[in-house]
Every structure is written in C-alpha cells, then in structure tokens.
Amino acid sequence: MKREAIREFFRRLHDANPQPQTELEYASPYQLLVAVVLSAQATDRGVNIATRKLFADAPTPEAMVSLGETGITEHIKTIGLFRNKAKNTLALSRLLLERHGGEVPADRVALEALPGVGRKTANVVLNTVFRQPVMAVDTHIFRLSNRTGLAPGKDVVEVEKALMRRVPEDYLLDAHHWLILHGRYVCTARSPKCGQCIVRDLCLFRDKTA
C-alpha cells in the first residue's frame, strides 16, 4: 500500500472513531496490566467477565498477593490457561511491590521482566496507559497488516517494525486501537466483512467478499 493510501486509510479510521479505546475494563494501570496478561488466547469479553469480580476483591498488587494463587485461580478459571495465568498474576504483583513500589513502570525492559509480560503486553500498557507511540501487534493486527498490504511481514516483530515506519506520525498514537478494532469486527479471519469496510477501496486484498 502506498503512503498516500496509508494516510487516507488512517484518516478514515480516525473520522469513524476519533478516540478509540481498549475494550478491556480497568480502573488503574495495574488492572490494565493484569487484564492484558489474562487476555492471551482469550477474548476481551471473557476477561472482563472474570476481572469484574477479581478486581473488586483484589484491585491492587497488595490485595492480589493477599488473595493468593488459589484465590486468583478461582476468579479466572473461566479463562484459557488460567492456572499459568494465576501464577503469573501473583508473581508479577509481588515483583511490582518489590521492585517498583507497587506501581507499573513506564519502561519496556522493566515491564518485560515481569512474569507473563511479553513485548505485545508491554506495548499495550505503554501505549494505553503512558501514551507512548508504540505498536502492539496481536493476531488481528498481524492478519490485517498482511491482508491489506498495509505493513506485510512474516512475523509480529517484522509487522510491528513496518507499521512503525509506515503509519503517519500524527496517527501513530491511536493506530494500535484502530487496527485491532477493525481486525476484530470488520477484517475478520474467516469471513472478512469487505462490504462494510470503510477502507475497502484502499485495501490490496484480492479475494474481497461482497
């Protein structure tokens, strides 16, 4: 996709949703961090159902540590990989208290040193909480970037780097949210809704649906 088309691509996404937000529910940076860790291989809807009660009982790292692994597990057992996620949630809460005074660090290296936090999770937190112009590439964004010709790449890191180069600077801060929402609801995996797509004419996908 050419640069003029990319700018128009994001202009339309912006005009349709000027202030995009994550669909994960949270009331603090800590809660967003936990929610993103829990969202791996799970839907935001499923995570929100679990975290409403979890965060009511354990809204802070201190409370989460007090809840313990068994208590966390009981709250999140409806989410995939819940046993490992419960261990990571407890461990990252302890490390936040030990290393960062219970606060979520605004630093990629420090975030990725926490259990269960990889590059994508760190980027989500850095972008959503600290408003850093970074790109969290999940399966939706990876698929959309390759399918449309926006930023092709063989893996998520390559796509991330391509997006950082190609997304216009004035749209970069919210690009992650626009792309994930478009991939989740319009440019879907099995049956993309090309007929409803506001960037259909800019997209390079050959097998467009009606």
C-alpha positions in Angstrom: 0.0 0.0 0.0 1.4 3.4 -1.0 2.0 6.1 1.6 -0.9 8.3 0.2 -3.3 5.4 0.6 -2.0 4.7 4.1 -2.7 8.2 5.2 -6.2 8.0 3.8 -6.6 4.6 5.5 -6.0 6.1 8.9 -7.8 9.3 8.2 -11.0 7.3 7.6 -10.5 5.1 10.7 -9.9 8.3 12.7 -13.0 10.0 11.4 -15.1 6.9 12.2 -13.7 6.7 15.7 -11.8 9.8 16.9 -11.0 8.4 20.4 -10.6 4.7 20.2 -10.3 2.8 23.5 -9.3 -0.7 24.6 -12.3 -3.0 25.3 -10.6 -4.3 28.4 -12.2 -3.0 31.6 -9.8 -1.5 34.1 -9.5 1.3 36.7 -5.8 1.6 37.1 -2.5 0.9 35.2 -2.1 -2.2 37.4 -5.5 -3.5 36.5 -4.9 -3.0 32.8 -1.6 -4.8 33.0 -3.3 -7.8 34.7 -6.1 -7.7 32.2 -3.8 -7.8 29.2 -1.8 -10.7 30.7 -5.1 -12.6 31.2 -6.2 -11.8 27.6 -3.6 -14.0 25.9 -5.6 -16.6 23.9 -8.8 -15.3 25.4 -11.5 -12.8 24.4 -11.7 -9.4 25.9 -15.3 -10.1 26.8 -14.3 -13.3 28.7 -11.6 -11.4 30.5 -13.9 -8.6 31.5 -16.4 -11.1 33.0 -13.7 -12.6 35.1 -11.9 -9.4 36.2 -15.0 -7.6 37.3 -15.1 -9.8 40.4 -11.3 -10.3 40.6 -10.6 -6.5 40.7 -13.5 -5.9 43.1 -11.7 -8.3 45.5 -8.1 -7.5 44.6 -7.8 -4.1 43.0 -4.1 -3.6 43.9 -0.9 -5.6 43.9 -1.1 -5.9 47.7 -4.6 -7.2 47.6 -3.7 -9.6 44.8 -0.9 -11.1 46.8 -3.2 -11.4 49.8 -5.7 -13.2 47.6 -3.1 -15.8 46.7 -2.8 -18.2 43.8 -5.8 -20.3 44.8 -8.0 -17.3 45.1 -6.8 -15.8 41.8 -7.4 -19.2 40.1 -10.9 -19.4 41.4 -11.7 -16.0 39.9 -10.2 -16.6 36.5 -10.9 -20.3 35.9 -13.3 -19.5 33.0 -10.3 -18.1 31.0 -8.0 -20.3 28.9 -4.6 -21.2 30.5 -6.0 -19.9 33.8 -3.6 -21.9 36.1 -0.4 -20.5 34.5 -2.0 -17.0 34.3 -2.9 -17.2 38.0 0.8 -18.0 38.8 2.0 -15.1 36.6 -0.5 -12.6 38.1 0.6 -13.4 41.6 4.3 -13.3 40.7 4.1 -10.0 38.7 2.2 -8.5 41.6 4.9 -9.4 44.0 7.6 -8.1 41.8 5.8 -4.8 41.3 5.8 -4.4 45.1 9.4 -5.5 45.5 10.9 -3.6 42.6 8.6 -0.7 41.8 6.7 0.3 44.9 3.5 -1.3 43.6 3.5 1.0 40.5 3.5 -0.1 36.9 6.8 1.1 35.3 6.7 3.1 32.1 9.6 1.2 30.7 9.6 -1.7 28.3 12.6 -3.5 29.8 11.1 -3.3 33.3 7.7 -4.5 32.0 9.1 -7.4 30.1 10.9 -8.5 33.2 7.6 -9.2 34.8 6.2 -12.8 34.6 3.7 -13.3 31.8 4.6 -9.9 30.2 5.9 -10.1 26.6 6.5 -7.5 24.0 2.9 -7.2 23.0 1.6 -6.8 26.5 4.3 -4.2 27.3 3.4 -2.3 24.2 -0.3 -2.3 25.1 0.5 -0.9 28.5 3.0 1.7 27.2 0.5 2.9 24.6 -2.8 2.8 26.6 -1.6 4.0 30.0 1.5 6.0 29.2 0.5 7.2 25.7 3.8 6.2 24.1 3.7 5.8 20.3 4.3 2.1 20.2 2.6 -0.7 18.3 1.2 -3.8 19.9 0.8 -6.4 17.2 -1.7 -9.2 18.0 -3.2 -11.8 15.7 -5.8 -9.3 14.4 -3.3 -6.6 13.5 -0.9 -9.2 12.1 -3.6 -10.5 9.8 -4.9 -7.1 8.8 -1.5 -5.7 8.1 -0.6 -8.6 5.7 -4.0 -8.9 4.1 -4.5 -5.3 3.2 -0.9 -4.7 2.2 -0.6 -2.0 4.9 2.5 -3.5 6.5 3.4 -7.0 5.4 5.7 -9.1 7.5 6.5 -12.7 8.2 6.2 -12.4 12.0 4.7 -10.0 14.5 8.0 -8.2 15.2 8.5 -7.6 11.4 5.0 -6.3 11.1 5.5 -4.1 14.2 8.6 -2.5 12.7 6.9 -2.0 9.4 3.9 -0.3 11.0 6.2 2.0 13.0 7.8 3.1 9.7 4.7 3.4 7.6 1.9 4.8 9.9 1.8 8.6 9.6 3.2 10.1 12.8 0.0 12.1 13.6 -2.0 8.8 13.6 0.6 6.6 15.4 -0.6 7.1 18.9 -4.0 5.6 18.3 -3.1 3.3 15.4 -3.0 0.2 17.6 -6.6 0.6 18.8 -8.0 1.4 15.3 -6.3 -1.6 13.8 -7.3 -4.1 16.5 -10.9 -3.0 16.4 -11.0 -3.1 12.6 -9.4 -6.6 12.6 -11.8 -7.8 15.3 -15.0 -6.6 13.8 -14.5 -6.0 10.1 -11.4 -7.6 8.7 -12.1 -10.9 10.4 -10.2 -14.1 9.9 -12.6 -16.4 8.1 -15.2 -14.1 6.6 -14.0 -10.5 6.3 -16.8 -8.1 6.0 -15.5 -6.3 3.0 -18.9 -4.9 2.1 -19.0 -3.0 5.4 -15.3 -1.9 5.2 -14.7 1.9 5.0 -11.2 1.3 3.6 -12.2 -1.3 1.0 -11.0 0.7 -2.0 -7.6 1.2 -0.4 -7.1 -2.5 0.6 -4.9 -4.7 -1.7 -6.6 -8.0 -0.7 -7.6 -9.8 -3.9 -10.3 -12.0 -2.6 -12.7 -9.4 -1.2 -16.1 -10.6 -0.1 -19.4 -8.9 -1.2 
